């Protein structure tokens, strides 16, 4: 650790370069306060906060020496102040007293202090790692924890640019949380906003490089042309919300892997990290990996202090004879298909699985799926797989087609035989759809429950049919609605104007419905058990004061009832590996592929044949390099400190101004109070009460740690103390003549601060070096220039510029990290003086 003893911290040059955090400057005729400094080879990036009435609260970012920034010397040797100001400063100093292990931004954040929510930020600032998986149970405040990490790293000067990737429906919610709780100013960038910025910006300027904090839809960012622009910008932190959606082989995973692989810090958020599929879990844990381990935080409600009990109800529904004949007809069709194609390809297997899942959802859903397949026969098109309907109307990338009617491949080799068999299945489905026992059970359950209810289903067809059969005017949310349309439906339910909300999994992620309801009804069991946990988690969240009830409607005597036991096995595996919750409570592992095989054949994969080659066992997957972290004692101690700090410190009107004030007091003269309080006068006696402050600062002048020592000294002058210039000068000479006093805990405090500061930045630098090494091996292969290949040449030039920008960004971050390692200890100085 490079520690230099400084007797004078005034390094602010007249040009504005070398500016210290917290100092006041004049720029463009107005006064500002420096809140952040990012040093480069030939310039510095200053973040300024307005402190005059004309610019109060406004944030400006400028480059020196290109911008004329003139320092203002506002220091004075000693300043007499009133009692109100003296005590306010005293409370703030006490609240900010401690080593670099404490959290700086949590005190002023608008959040309820819960110990478990402090652990991820504490782990990062302690240098335990740079990649974190927040895998707490649903509803324990992962968004708040991620926001605290962002605010904390930003307060320490470790962040300049942040990217939050989230499902489209949660972008506005993320922006609101970051703004309201942490006073951050995120920009939501979508297709329309990027288009507007491109029209305003000069040619060649990347719109993604113009904002320091960006929230964007991962489904928009995953587009190749968008991903290229996003990864061309340096990002200090990438947050991936609902990270379980980045499944193996998807464009979401490719986008998350590429963006996170370039970031200094990676934060993955999901309440359902493990669905019993080891491959999917290993893929998730590898996102952003640069030869480093992944810190995993997995806390249950009981561990977080939430003692509210959840009650799960399994409601077996006896199918009618018509429904049983429908399932039997579909099973017969599947047997013929398997005998016709003993080794079916993935498309055929997927088509059979889809038909069975639709049949378990509702007879109407099966009817519509078979009817669509028959229509393909009628059109004379026998393509192996229908082209998925493209959402040309989705210009904002807010739609989700995962609950859309699925496309089906040709199943049998003989089209005529397939059509004949499908017509028999269609006839049975139409008869069964006249009276569906699950919908009848749902209607009875809704009548008996005299409170708001959320009904979940996997498919949009089932959702629309269930609403028309039960509560026709109930609001619905599904993947085919825009964000504005979904919000209207949610507001109608949450305001009490509707007692039932129908939703699909595609639109249910991230919804906060705990204030409106405590009951969830599942029309069918999804074959991924963690989807059940996501559904129930919409109402089972922090802030829910009542017992949560979940109802699972299960078709008795069908594959759904038998699949229940297989789902329980998958849950047990997830519980073993990451402590996943059990949404199937009360009560060899099964993957989703094995569940599909069991649903089609009624036998285990080991005894009943194998599915296509795309469905592999998970036994060969090596365990990911993870470390499950618990910092309970550290979080409890920091929680207690923050509670006291909030009680002691003055209310913060502006959190940014409050956090920077601490830095501005690092080298100012002491404040003098002639006390009239009896107790303070008795402590001071015939002398003075002095609060001595020792401060560590980084190379930009930002306060890293602070330590206060109260002292009582005798003065040679008479009391009461006169507030005249000669008396003040005499007191100043008296204080200057005394040597600094180091208390017994000073050495331990200094060593802890140095150790933690080095660990924090060394961990960051190690990751930056790994990123630099990875890109040092990447070469943009030159192309053979041709006469008619201008497009290829332009792509090559764009790739070369992108690679150069990435390398330059990593080098700049490495330089910043090496400079941030420098730690300076200022001589202990009086911060406050009280006399009689």
N, C-alpha and C positions, 0 to 999 in steps of 0.2 A: 504494500500500500504506500502510495506516495503522499506523505503528510508533511506539509510545510507550516511552520509557525509564522503567522502573519500578524504584524503589529498595525498594519494599515491596509484595510481591504479596499481602499478607494483606487480602483484600477480603471475607472470609467474615462476613456479618452475623449477628447473634444470632438472627434469624428463620429463618436457613437459606437465604434467597434470596441469589443471587450466589455460591453455593457453587462452589468450585474443584475440578476433577477431581483425585482422589488424596488429598484431605484426609479426615480422620476426623471423623465426626459421631456423635451419640447420638440414637437414635430408638426410642421405645417401650421405653426402659430398656436397650437393647442398643447396642453399638458397631458402626458400619458404616464402610465406605470408599466414597467417591463415585467411581464408575467412568464416569459419563456425565451430562452436563447438557444439556437441551434447553430453551432459553429461549423464552417466549411473552410476550405483551403484559403480562399481569398475574400470571403464575405461571411456575414452572419445573418441568420434569419431571426428577427425579433418579433415576438408577439406582444402587442401593446394593448392595455386596457385604459379606456378613457376615464379621467377623474375630474373633468370640468363639467359644469352644467350643460355645455354645448355638445359634449361627447360622452357623457356619463354612461357607463355600461357597454359602450361600443368597443368591439375587438378589431384590431387592425394588425395585419402582418406585413412587415417591410424588410427590405434587404439593405444592410449597410455594407460599404459606404455609399451605395448608389442613392440612398435616401438620406437627407440631411437630418440626423437625429442628434440633438444637443442635450447633454446632461444638465440637470438642475441640482445644484448643491443645496439641499434642504436641511442639512445636518446642523446641529448646534451643540456646543459643548454640554450644556445642561439647560433644560427647558422647564420653567415653572408651569404647572398645569393645575386645573381644577380637580376636585376630588372625584367627580364622575369619570373624567377621562382617565385619571390615574388608576382607579379601580377596574375600569373596563380593560385597560392594557394589562393590568396584573392578572385578571381572570383569563385573558387570552394567552398570556405567557404560560400560565400554569396548565391550561388545557393542551398546549402544544409541547409540553415538556416531555422529553423521552429520547430514546435512541431511534435509529433508522428502522427498527423492526416494527414500529407502530404505523398504523394506517392514517394517512394524512387527510384523505377525502371523506372518510366515513362520518366524521363528526358533523359536517355541514350537509351531508346527503339527506334528502327527504325520504328516509326509509326507517322502518322499524328495526331496531338493532336486535338481531338474532345471532347467537354465537356461530351456528353452523354456516351462516352466509358469509362469515369473515374468513373462513379457512382457505378458499382458493386464492384470494388476494394475499393472504399471509404467506402461503407457499411460494408464490411467485416473487414477492419482494424479499423473501429469505433466500432466494437463489436455488430452490429445489428443482426447478425445471422451467421450460418455456412452452411446453405443450401440455394442455390440461383438458381432460374429459370430465365435464360436469354431468354426472349421471344420477342425480338425486331422483327420488320418486316424484311422480307428477305432482305439481302444485307446491313445491317447496321453495320457489323463488329463484329459479336459475337465471332468469332475465335480470333480476336485481343483482345477483352475484356477478354476472358478466359485466353489467354496467359499473359496478364497484371496481372491478379489475381495470376497466378502461379509464375511469376517473383517477384511480390510484397511479397507474403507469404514466398517465398524462401529467399528473401533479409532480412526478419525480423526473420529468423531462425525458422519459424513455419512449414516449410516443409522439409522433408527428402526424401520422396518417393511419386511419382505422377503417376497415371494411367489415360490414356486418352482412352476411348472406343468410337469408331467411325465406321461408315460403311467402309467396306474393301477398297472401292475406294478412300477414303479420308485419309488413313493413311499417305501416302507420302506427301500429301498436309499439313497435320498437322505438321509433322516433319519439313518440310521446313519453315513453318510459325514460329514455336517456335525457330528454329535455326537462321533464318535470322533476325527476328525482335527483339528477346530478348536474343540472344546469349546463348540459352540453348542447351543442347546436348541430344535430345531424342533418344531412341532406338526403332525401329519398330520391334516388336516381332510377328512373324507368325509361322505357323506350321514348315516350313523348318528351320527358324532361331532357334526356340526352340530345334529342333532336333539336330542341329549342336552344340548348347551350352551344351546339355545333354551329347554329346559325348566327349566334352572337359573338363567338370566339374567333380570333384570327385563324387563318388556315394553318393546319398542322398542329394545333393545340389540342391535346387529348382532354375531353371533358371530364374524364375520371381523375385527372390530375389537379383539378381546380378546387376540390373540397377536401378538408382534412379528415372529416368523419362522414362516411357514406353508408347508407342502408340501401340494399338492393335485393331484388328477388333472385334466388339462385337459379330459377328456371329461365330468367332473362340473361343472367350472366353466363350460363352454360352454352349459349349460342356461340359458335366458333368465332365470328367476327367481333362479338362483344367480349368474349374471353380474352382475345388477343389484346384488345385495348385495355382491359382491366389489369392483366398481368404485365403490361408495359409500364405500369406505375409502381413505385415502391410502396409497400404496405408494412407498417411496423406490427400491426396486429390484425388478424383475420378471425372473425367470430362466425361459426357455422351453427345456426339454430336448427333444431329438429334434424340433427345430423344422421339419425337412423334412416332418413329418406335417401341418403347417398348410398344406395345399395350397390353391391358388386355388379359391374357391367353397365352401369347407368351413366348418362351424361352428367348427372349431378355429382357422382363420385369423381369423374374426371375433372370437373370444374373445381371442386373442393380440393382435390389433391394438388392441382397446378397452382392455385392461388395460395394455399397454405404452405406449399413447399418453398415459396419465396418470402414468407413473412417471418419476422423476428419472433413473434409470439403467435400461438395457435390456441384457440378456445373452441372446443366442440361441446355442444349442448344437446342432450337427449335424455328423456326419462326412461327410454326403452332401448338401452344399448345392445342388449343380448336377447334375441328371440328364440334361443336354443339352436341357432345356426352358427357354428364356430367359424365358418368361412366369412360370413357377413361381419361377425364381430372382429375378426382379424383384419379385414379390409377397413373397417372403421378406425381401428387403432393405428393403422398405418398412414392415415391422412396427415400430410405435412411432416412425415418422419425424416430426420436428417441425422441418422445414427444416434438418436437420443431416445430416452424413455418417455413414456406417456404417464403423467400423473392422473390418477382416476379418483374422483370423489363420488362416493355412492353412500348417501345417507337415507335412512328410512324415516318415516314419520315419528316413530317412537324415539329414534336417536336425536331427532331435531326438537323434541319436546311436544310434538303433536300426539296427544293421547286419544284423539277421537277415533272411535272404532268404525270400521266399514263392514257392512253386512251384505253378503252376496247370496242371491236366491236363484236356484235352478228350478225352472218351471217346465216339467216335461209336458209336451203337447201331443196327444194321441192323434195321429193322422186319420183322416177318413179313408174309406175303402178306395175311393177314387184317387186320393193322393198316394196311397200305397201302390195302386196299379201304375200310376205315373212313374214312381221310383223304380218299380220292377221293370217296366218297359225300357226305361233309360239304362238300367243295369244290363238288360239283355242286349241292347244296342252296343254297349261298351264291350261286352264279351265277344260279340261278332267282330267288332272293330279290332280287338286285340288278336283274334284268330286270323283275321284278314291281313293284318300287318303285325307279325310276331315281334318285330323290332321297330316300333313306330318312331318316326323322327320327332323332334321337339315340337313342331307346329301341330302335329296330329295329337300328341299327348296333351298339349296345352288346350286344344279344342275340347277334348273329352273332359279334362279337369274343369274347364269353364262351364260346360253343360251341367256337371254334377253340382258345382258351387251355386249356379243359378237356380237349380232345382231345390236346393236346401234353403235358398233365400226366399223364393216364392214361386208358385206355379205360373203366375203371370210372367215373371222374369224368364223362366224357361220357355214359355210359349213364345215370347217376343224374340228370344235368341234363335230358336229353331225356325221361326218364320223368316227371320232375316237370312238365315242360311239357305232356306228353300227359295227365297227370292233370287239369290245368286244363281241357283240352278236354273230358274226360269229365264234369267237374262243370258244364259248360255255361257257364262264366264266361270271357268273352273280353275282359277288361279289357286295356287297353294295357300295363299293367305291374302285376305282382303287388305287393301291399303287403308291404314287408319285415317279417319277423317281429320284433315288438318284444320286447326282453328284459325282460318284466315281472318275471322272477325275479331280475334283476340289481339288487338294492337298494343295492349298494355301488358300482356303475358300474365294476366291474373287468373285465367281459367286453368282447370285441372281436369284432364280427360280420363283419369284413372277410374272414375265411377261411370264413365260413358259406356254405352252398349259395346261389348267386346266383339272384335272380328274373329271369325272362325275359319280355319283352313278346311280343305277337303279331307274327309276322314277315311272313307273307303276307296279302294281302287276302282270299284265299279260305281259310277255316278248314279245309275238308275237304282241300284240296290240301296245306296245311301239315301236317295230321295224317298224311296218306299218306306224304309225304316224310320226316317225322320218324320214322315207324315203320320206314322203310328204314334210316335212320341208326342207330336203336336196335338193329335186328337185327345190323347190321355191328359195332356197339360191343360187343354181348354176345358175339359170336363172338370178337372180338379180345381181349376180357377174359379168355378162357380161358387164354391164355398171353401175358403182356406181357413184351416183351424188356427194357424198362428195369428192371422188377422182378427179372428173372433176372440182369441185369448187376449190379444192386445186391446181390443175394444173393451172387454170386461175389466181388464186391469186399469185402463184409463178411467173408467167409471168409478172404480173403487178408490183410486188415489185422488184425494181431494186437494192436490197441490201440483205445482208446475213439474213437468216431466220432459226429459230429453230422450227422444227415440232415435237410435242409431241403426243404420243398415249399410251394407257394403256397396249396393248398386243403386243407381239413380232410378231405374225402372221400378224397383221394389219400393223406393221412397215415395215416388209419385203415386203408385198404386195403393200403398198403405195409407197415405193421407186421404186419398179419395174414398177409401173404404171406412175410415174412422172419423177424422176431424178434417173436413174439407177446407176450412178456412185457416188451418194452422200454418204458421210460417215455416219455410224450408230453407236449408242451406246445402248446396251441393257444388260440385266442381264446375258446373256450367254457368254459374252466376258470377257477375263481376263483384269486386270488393265492395262497391257502393250498394249493390243489391243484397249482398250478404249482411252488411251492416244494418240495413233497414230491417231485415228479418230478425237479427239478433236484438236490436233495440226494441222491437215490438215485443219480443219474449221477455227481455230483462225488465221492461217497464211494467209488466203485469197485464198488458193488453191481450196476451195470448197465454194459455196454460200449457200448450204442447209445442215443442220444437222438433221437427224432423231434420236429421242431418246425416250426411255420408261421411266416411273417413276422410275423403278428399278435402272436405271443407271444414272438418272438425278440429284440425290441429290448431293448438294455441288459443282456443276459445276460453274465456274466463266467464263461466256461468255459475260460479259458486254462490254468488249473492242472490241469484234468481231461483235456483233449484238445488235439490240434493238427491234426485232420483234419475237413474239412467236405465233405459230398457234397450236390450240388444235383440233385434229380430232374428239374428242368426249368429253363429259363432264364427268369427274370422279364423282362418287357418294359421294366422300368426298371432299367438297369444298376447303379444305386446300391443297389438292394436286394441285389444280389450282394455288394457291398462290406460292407453291414450284416451279411449272413450270415457271411461270412468273418471279419469283425471280432469275432465272438463268441469266437474262439480266438486271433486275431492281435492281442494287446494287450501293453501294457507288463507285463513279468513273464513272458512266454512265452520260455522258454529254448531251445526247439527250432525247427527249421524247420517252417513251416506248409505243409500241403498242401490244395489245393482241387480237387475233382473235379466237372466238369460233364458230366452225361449228356445227350447230344444225339442226337435221333432223326435218323439220316442219311436223305437223300432226301426230307425233309419241309420245311415252312416254317420249322421250328425251326433247321435247318442254315443256311438262307438268311438268317434273321433275325440270325444271329450276326454277319454282316458289318455289318448295320445297327446293331446294338448297339455294335459297335466304333466306328462313326462318331459315335454319341452320346457315347461315352467320350472321343473325341478332342476334341470341342467342350468338354466339361466340363474336360478337362485344360488346354485353352487359356485358359479364362476364370478358373478358380479353382485350377488344379493338382490336379484330382480324381484319385484313384488309378484304376488300370486293373484291374478284377477279371477281365477277359477275357484278359489277357496270357497267353501270348505271341501275338503275332499274326503334299461338301455334307452336312451334319448331318442327323440323323433325330430327330424328336420321337416321343413315344409314340403320338401320333395317326397319324403317317406309318407307324410300325411296324404299327399296327392295319390301316391301309389296305393295306399290302404283304402282310400275312398273308391278307387276304380276296381281294385281286385278283391278287397276284403281280406287280404293276407299281408303278412310282413314282407318286406322286400327281400329278406334273406330266404324266404320260403316260397314266395309267389312270383319270382321273376324280377326283372329290373326295369326301371324307367329308362328313358333315353339317356344318352351319354352326357347331356348337359346337367343332369342331376347327379351330383357326386356325393359320396359320403364325406363326413366331416372329420373322420378319425385321423386323416393324414395331415390335418392342418396344424402347424406348430403353434404353440401358445404365443400370443403377442407379448412384446416387451413392455409390460405395464407395471406400475407401482400404485397399489391402492393406499391412499394417504389419509390419515386422520390426524388433525392438529387440535384435538379437543382442549387440552390444557392451555395451549397458546391462544386459542380462540376465546376461551373463557376469561383469560387474563386481559386480553385486548378488549373484550366486551365490557368488562368491569371498568377499564380505564375510559372507554368511550362514553359509558353512561355517566361517570363522574365528570368528564370533560364537557358533556352537553349541559349538565347541571351548573357547572362552574362558569363556562364561557358565556359571553354576552350573545344574545340572539343575532344570527347572521342574516342581514338583509340581502347581501350579495355574497354568495359562497365564493365566487372567484376573487372578489376583492378581499374577503377574509383570509383566504388561503395564501394570497400573495403578501398580505400585510406582515405575516410572520417573517418572511424573507426580508422585507424592507427594514425591519428593526434589527438586523444582524449587526450593524456597525454604527447605528445612530447614537447620539448622546442620551444620557439618562433623563427620565422625567422626574421633576422635583415636586413634592407635595408637602405643604405645611399643614399637618394633620390637626383636625379638631376633634377626632374621635378619641374618647378616653382610653380605650384599649390600645390603640395604635400609639398613642402618646406615652402610655406606660411602658410599652415595649421599647420604643426609641429612647426613653429616659432623657438624659441630658445630652445624648448624642444623636445618631441617625440610624434608621433602619434601611439597610441596603439589600436589594435583590440583585445578586451577581449572576450573570448569564455567560455560560460557555457555549460556543457554537461551532459545529462542523459545517462547512460549505463545500459545494463542488466547484468546478472550474468556472461556472457561470455565475456564482454567487448565490445559488439556491441553497437555502438552509436544509441540511440533511438530518441534523440532530441538534437538540438543545438541552441544556441542563441548567437548572436554577439552584442557587444556594442563598438562603436568607442569612444576612449578617447584621449584627448590631455593634456599632463602633462609637467610641467617644469622640466628641469634637472639642477642639480647643476654644471655639467661639462660644459666646454666651447664648442662652436660650431665654425667651423664644427666639427662633431664627427669623431675622428680618429679610424680606424678599427684595433686597436692594442689589444693584449691580456689584458693589464691592463685596457684599456678603456672599453672593453666588460665586464670584470669582475665587473667593477665599475657600469656599466649600470645594470647588473644583480642584484647587491646588491640594487640598487635604486628601481628596480621593485619589488623585494622581500619584501622591507620594506613598501610598500604601501598596504593598505587593499583593498580587492576586492570591486568593485563598482557595486551595483545592481540598474538597471534602474527601472522606474515606472512600466513597463510591465512584470518584472521578475516574480512576484508572480502569475499573471494570466497565464503566459506561463508554469510555473512549475505545477500549479494545473491542467491545461488542459492536460498536458503530463501525469501526474499520473492518471487522470481519464480515459483517452482514453486507456492507456496501460493496466489498470486493466480491463476495459470493454472488450478489445480485447481478453485477455487471459482467463478471467472468462467465456466468452461465449464458448471458445474452451474447457475449463475444464468441463463445464456443459454437453456438448455433450459427452465427453469422459466418464464421470461418468454414463451417461445414457446407453452408450454402455456396460460399465462394469457391470451395474446392469442387463442388458438383458442377458449377457452371464453367469452371476452368477446363473441364473435360469436354464441354459442349462446343462444337464448331459449326458455324453456318457454312455449309458446303457451297462453294461457288458454282454457278451454272454456266453452261456454254451459251454465250450470247447468240441469239438468232435474229434473223431479219423480221420474223413475224411472231415473236414471242415477247412482246412488251408486257403482257399481263404477268407472265412468269418472272420476268425481270423485276417488275414492281413488287411482286410478292417476296422475292429474294431480298430486295432492298429493305422492305418493311421488316422482314425477319432479322436482318443484320442490325437495323436500328433498334429493334426491340431487345435483342440480345445485348447490345451495347448499353442500352438504358438500364437493363437489369443489373449488369455487372457494375455500372457506375453507382446505382443505388445501394448495392451491397457494400461497395468500397466506402461510400459516404457513411453508412451505418457503422461500419467497422471503425472508421476514424472517430465518429461521435462516441462510440463505446470506449475507445482507448482514452479519449479526453475525459470522459465522465469518471474514469477510475481515479483521477486525481482528486484527493480529498485534503481540505485545508482546515486546520484548527486555529480559530481566532483566539487571541488572548482573552481570558475572562474579563468582562467589563461590567460595571454597574448598569443595570437596565432601569431600575426604579430606585428612588431615594425618598424617604419620608423623614421629616424633621418636625420638632415641636414648634 
